[in-house]
Amino acid sequence: MNGGTLMTKHCQELSAGGSVETLGGKAVNLARVEQAGFRVPSTLAIGSGGLRLFLADNGFTPLVSSYLQGISGAGLSAGDEQYRRLVEKIREGEFPNELENEVRDAAEKTLRRSPFGIAVRSSAGHEDSEQARFAGVFESFVGVMCADAALDKVVSCGCSAWSPRAVRYMARMGLEPIVHGMAVMLQEVVPATSSGVIYTADPVTGNPWQFAMRATPGLSIDLMSGSGAGDTYKTDWDTGAIIEKEIVSKQTVMNATPDGVQTTVHRAGRSDESALGDDDVTVIARIARALDEAFDKRLDIEWILTPDGPWIVQARPMTALPPFFPAELTESRKNQTWQPV
């Protein structure tokens, strides 16, 4: 990451280090990616102590605790209404002066590095862990263009820790909601020519010797949410060579611009082109293998590609893989269930 080191009471760069309890799983994992020598967009983390201070200073801590105790038995519609009222009240609060100055300075510093805006992203204590992914559960915002908007989105990220969706997910995972367990990342938006995700084991078949990748031109916000189209590639674990690929029609593209994220219709004749060149697929697959080995875990890795190469924006353990049954084994070994280690 470029630029001088920032370390204040509540805001810090990833390189300053920290625990999952203070920086959340997403930020800690991304710090490990950076330590492994791979490019990560400029990122500043607001520790969970910032949310704790915001709640305490405004007298909101008992309110959130009471809400979390009551929502567990509420029906879906009642829970949504309770959450709406809670967020409405939280938004009446004011940042303590020290915290506001720190977050504003962090946002302005990131914006100076990033003419295409910043992403305000959740990083909860349990998020991106081996126990729970929380994919799509918490709020994140891409293309935030000023410090005032960043402050607003930081509050939104914090509130998303208590949404009915988050509380129900944590209950399924056997986790207890935490009143102030949310850290937040302010991350440079890098203008991507293409982006996507790669899994260091096939999530459909469980094959531990094939990687599975999805990619789309521009930013992959819609692809990650499940609403966008993307090409699919399978690569060899050892070499990164393409084993198979499926190219689909991609009618729109999301791009980072100086005016924020904008969606445009693909130019005529371009919608059916591959989002990646074959060499780019292999390069990303080799990075994924190196990270798999560095973490010593099968990973779900979000990446972006620019003209000067790939960047990693997120890495988390794969939490569920189907049993793998390699059909090419001899009859005497086919009764064994294979699991990646």
WOBEL-V928184 format. One record per helix or strand of 3 or more residues. SS is the DSSP state (H for helix, E for strand). FROM is the first residue (numbers start at 1). LEN is the number of residues. If there is no record, write none. Layout:
BEGIN
((SS/FROM/LEN) (SS/FROM/LEN))
END
This chain:
BEGIN
((E/11/3) (H/14/3) (H/20/16) (E/43/4) (H/48/10) (H/61/11) (H/76/15) (H/97/17) (E/118/7) (E/140/5) (H/147/16) (H/164/9) (E/182/7) (E/194/6) (E/210/10) (H/221/5) (E/231/6) (E/242/5) (E/252/6) (E/260/6) (H/278/18) (E/299/8) (E/309/9) (H/331/3))
END
